[in-house]
């Protein structure tokens, strides 16, 4: 075993096998751990090696299904990849409650993404602005030359927006290039277009362009979805009142709004991951959108209808694609899209918004009623019992006792197991 260090270069040039060999000279892996690293699951080694740098293995997460979803009168089974217990069951439950009143109603999500071009060192902001406006057509033409197929299919660069910002390094113009990316997430295409038009932007403004990159605050790609949740199925008037109070709490308090939105993202990110989309883009966009009014606010809103049912609404930017990136490369992402039966990025975003809303209602209902820990703990305690070495035929018994005594711990599971084995009647 060599002395441990992290000064390693050229790791990427090695085969996965040789990377593992090199690593085992530095880290004392057991035989079991070595086998674990080598288990690539459904990935072929050359396939996974092309996805990121320095790959040594693959990392699995549970892939579950949420049921009962009806969005715009179509039924959906929603794949979710998430490590947290209760989330999938909670989404299915809320979807069932919404179903009674027709399910979810999502608006069309136009797949417009934009890149930002940062123009600095401008002598005259006004004339630069005017020049950009005058050259809009040529800028769009250069942009569209980068992806003729997108253009042919009805997408492509469509418009520009010109913003001025004050910075510590002086005034800058930020040019937004708006692109209809059709069924893609779109970052690649808008980045390519931004880079392609930048020399022309410098030429016509006389400024210097630095950054040319997508904005993950996809403000032109906001999904809006509504649903009515039956008051009786939610648990009655008091629970509904609890949900309304929870909403007002989140409206007034960013500390609560953050957790409120975290619950929404439990659903949206699980679907984002299942379909091979970029979770970081969705997360950063959603949270920035939540703060656009100057205070971090909840992404959902609630009110009552005339019968006292809960009417929920969500608005969240969702840059989700069904082509490009990992969506068609990852075997489970492909399967997820097949299960979903969505035909466009627009449809995927509509379903994702419904899932986010369902997840939020489910969390608020549980918080207003029995609390969140009961559901969480049921699954968690099974894992704890397993960890404690409880045999499968006794897991139910040990879990029940841990739950009754509200002591979900490995040492307590062991203690219960010992008592059962000694013949004690629990
Ligand atoms: C836990 O993953 C999510 C919740 O905390 C969301 C919420 O508090 O609304 C339950």
Boltz pocket constraint, residues with backbone or C-beta under 6 A from the ligand:
constraints:
  - pocket:
      binder: B
      contacts: [[A, 84], [A, 259], [A, 260], [A, 261], [A, 262], [A, 263], [A, 264], [A, 266], [A, 360], [A, 363], [A, 364], [A, 367], [A, 372]]
      max_distance: 6.0
